[in-house]
Amino acid sequence: MWFFGSKGASGFSSRSTAEEVTHGVDGTGLTAIVTGASSGIGVETARVLSLRGVHVVMAVRNTGSGAKVKEDIVKQVPGAKLDVMELDLSSMQSVRKFASEYKSAGLPLNLLINNAGIMACPFMLSKDNIELQFATNHLGHFLLTKLLLDTMKNTSRESKREGRIVNLSSEAHRFSYPEGVRFDKINDKSSYSSMRAYGQSKLCNVLHANELAKQLKEDGVNITANSLHPGAIMTNLGRYFNPYLAGAVGAVAKYVLKSVPQGAATTCFVALNPQVAGVTGEYFADSNIAKPLPLVKDTELAKKVWDFSTKLTDSQSGESSS
């Protein structure tokens, strides 16, 4: 990593905003799905993509707040093309319903931005009886990507434009459980750690993108898959620190934490910037290629996570969902 605010090879830094890293990019004719587009950096990602001419489908759990965000964006970006669709990533049934409705609408898909996530919650199970952070942050996005991949392949073939899949991970991927991914203990409440479980789900986001990149390359498909760390964002302050620390941290926050426009920058860079054309299976931070935990380069582990996730998502369906 470089010093906070210093520019990397791309010409951008941790200080760059989502508008800056997409300056001059024309996204007209592209369609994107942004999960979790009704809060935090998801809102800014949707706004900046629509500002660049992209048709944005906001995949959100609460369509009421999604509609309000859409209204706000349209006020700021007249002519913005935005749709709001319901998606609860912690429910495989909801993911399947969303994918089915999306395909029925006949929409193309150039960009899939797997942005939504929950962080460090107490031990809970999803509707499918899977630990909630693993279910929401990784498994829901794994299934969503799988169900929409043919749509993305068709779109890239017909439009002759590169498709891009963007997984939002986190530097927390370095702080999973000691064994990395607990295949046999995903639901083990007694040894659950909210932060390590978060780290595990974020590690899986990187492994998912890497295995997907490998498969797409082998298939000769014009779609890339990358993962990224958005940075520690101002809005997340309460999540990271207890009230006693918050005051002290607040004093230095403006020097080390990002604003929301800065927090959405790496996502928008990886999704739209021409510098990223053809780049796949990489991990980005501060709108530059960065070095993830060496474990994520373990292709056997990536394949194991893929197979494990396929088994979990298929077992919730009456049929194989390839």
Residue pairs with C-beta under 8 A, 6 or more apart in sequence:
1 285
1 286
1 290
2 8
2 13
2 286
4 14
4 15
4 255
4 256
5 13
5 14
5 15
6 13
7 13
8 286
8 287
8 288
9 288
9 289
10 21
10 269
10 273
10 275
10 287
10 288
12 20
12 21
12 265
12 269
12 286
12 287
12 288
13 286
13 287
14 231
14 258
14 262
14 286
15 262
16 262
16 265
16 269
16 286
16 287
17 259
17 261
17 262
17 264
17 265
18 44
18 45
18 48
18 261
18 262
18 264
18 265
18 267
18 268
18 269
19 48
19 51
19 261
20 265
21 265
21 266
21 268
21 269
21 273
21 287
22 48
22 51
22 52
22 268
22 269
22 272
22 273
25 52
25 272
25 273
25 274
26 52
26 53
27 49
27 52
27 53
27 54
27 272
28 53
28 54
29 53
29 159
29 161
30 53
30 54
30 55
30 110
30 111
30 161
31 54
31 55
31 56
31 57
31 107
31 108
31 109
31 110
31 111
31 155
32 49
32 54
32 55
32 56
32 57
32 109
32 110
32 111
32 112
32 113
32 271
33 56
33 57
33 59
33 102
33 109
33 111
33 112
33 113
33 148
34 42
34 45
34 46
34 49
34 56
34 57
34 58
34 59
34 113
34 115
35 42
35 59
35 60
35 87
35 89
35 113
35 114
35 115
35 116
35 141
35 144
36 42
36 59
36 60
36 61
36 115
36 116
36 117
37 43
37 45
37 46
37 56
37 58
37 59
37 60
37 66
37 69
37 115
38 58
38 60
38 61
38 62
38 65
38 66
38 68
38 69
39 65
40 233
40 235
40 236
40 260
40 263
41 115
41 230
41 233
41 260
41 263
41 264
41 267
42 58
42 115
42 116
43 69
43 73
43 260
44 260
44 261
44 263
44 264
45 113
45 115
45 264
45 267
45 268
45 271
46 56
46 58
46 69
46 73
46 82
47 73
47 76
47 77
47 80
48 264
48 268
49 56
49 111
49 268
49 271
49 272
50 56
50 73
50 77
50 80
50 81
50 82
51 77
51 80
52 272
54 81
54 111
54 272
55 81
55 82
55 83
55 107
56 80
56 81
56 82
56 83
57 82
57 83
57 84
57 85
57 102
57 107
58 66
58 69
58 70
58 82
58 83
58 84
58 85
59 85
59 86
59 87
59 98
59 116
60 66
60 84
60 85
60 86
60 87
61 86
61 87
61 88
61 89
61 116
63 84
63 85
63 86
66 84
67 84
70 82
70 84
73 80
73 82
74 80
74 82
85 98
85 101
85 102
86 94
86 97
86 98
87 94
87 95
87 98
87 116
87 144
88 94
88 95
88 140
89 95
89 116
89 135
89 136
89 137
89 140
89 141
89 144
90 126
90 127
90 128
90 132
90 135
90 136
90 140
91 126
91 127
91 128
91 140
92 127
92 128
92 139
92 140
92 143
92 313
92 316
92 317
93 127
93 316
95 140
95 143
95 144
95 147
96 143
96 147
96 317
96 321
98 144
99 144
99 147
99 148
102 109
102 148
102 151
103 148
103 151
107 151
108 151
108 154
108 155
108 158
108 159
109 148
109 151
109 152
109 155
109 163
110 152
110 155
110 156
110 159
110 161
110 163
110 164
111 163
111 164
111 165
111 166
111 271
111 272
112 144
112 145
112 148
112 152
112 163
112 164
112 165
112 166
113 166
113 168
113 267
113 271
114 141
114 144
114 145
114 165
114 166
114 167
114 168
114 205
115 166
115 168
115 267
116 136
116 137
116 140
116 141
117 136
117 137
117 168
117 201
118 132
118 133
118 136
118 137
119 133
119 198
119 236
119 239
120 133
120 194
120 195
120 197
120 198
120 239
121 132
121 133
121 194
122 194
123 131
123 132
123 189
123 192
123 194
123 197
124 131
124 132
125 131
125 132
125 135
125 187
126 132
126 135
126 136
128 135
128 316
129 187
130 139
130 186
130 187
130 312
131 186
131 187
131 192
131 197
133 194
133 197
133 198
133 200
133 201
134 186
134 197
134 200
134 201
134 204
136 201
137 198
137 201
137 202
137 204
137 205
138 201
138 204
138 205
138 208
138 309
139 309
139 312
139 313
141 167
141 205
141 208
142 204
142 208
142 309
142 313
143 309
143 313
143 321
145 165
145 208
145 212
146 310
146 313
146 321
146 322
147 321
152 163
152 165
152 223
153 163
153 221
153 223
155 161
155 163
156 162
156 163
156 221
156 222
156 223
157 222
161 222
162 222
162 223
162 224
162 277
162 278
163 221
163 222
163 223
163 224
164 223
164 224
164 225
164 226
164 270
164 271
164 276
165 209
165 212
165 223
165 224
165 225
165 226
166 226
166 227
166 228
166 267
166 270
166 271
167 205
167 206
167 208
167 209
167 225
167 226
167 227
167 228
168 205
168 227
168 228
168 230
168 267
169 202
169 203
169 205
169 206
169 209
169 227
169 228
169 229
169 283
169 292
170 198
170 199
170 202
170 205
170 229
170 230
171 229
171 285
172 195
172 198
172 199
172 202
173 199
173 202
173 203
173 205
173 206
173 229
173 292
173 293
173 296
174 199
174 292
174 293
175 195
175 196
175 199
176 196
176 199
176 200
176 202
176 203
177 193
177 196
177 197
177 199
177 200
180 200
180 203
180 295
180 301
181 200
181 203
181 204
181 207
181 301
181 304
181 305
181 308
182 188
182 200
183 304
183 308
185 191
203 293
203 295
203 296
204 305
204 309
205 227
206 227
206 283
206 292
206 293
206 296
207 296
207 301
207 302
207 305
207 306
208 227
208 302
208 305
208 306
208 309
209 225
209 226
209 227
209 281
210 225
210 227
210 281
210 296
210 297
210 299
210 302
211 299
211 302
211 303
211 305
211 306
212 225
213 224
213 225
213 226
213 280
213 281
214 281
214 299
214 302
216 223
216 224
216 225
216 280
217 280
217 281
224 276
224 278
224 279
224 280
225 280
225 281
226 270
226 276
226 279
226 280
226 281
226 282
226 283
226 284
227 282
227 283
227 284
227 292
228 266
228 267
228 270
228 283
228 284
228 285
229 266
229 283
229 284
229 285
229 290
230 258
230 263
230 264
230 266
230 267
231 257
231 258
231 262
231 263
231 266
231 285
231 286
232 240
232 256
232 257
232 258
233 257
233 258
233 259
233 260
233 262
233 263
234 253
234 257
234 258
234 259
234 260
234 263
235 260
235 263
237 246
237 249
237 250
237 253
237 257
238 246
241 249
265 286
265 287
266 284
266 285
266 286
266 287
269 275
269 276
269 284
269 287
270 276
270 284
273 287
279 289
282 289
283 289
283 290
283 291
283 292
283 296
284 290
295 301
296 302
313 321
314 320
314 321
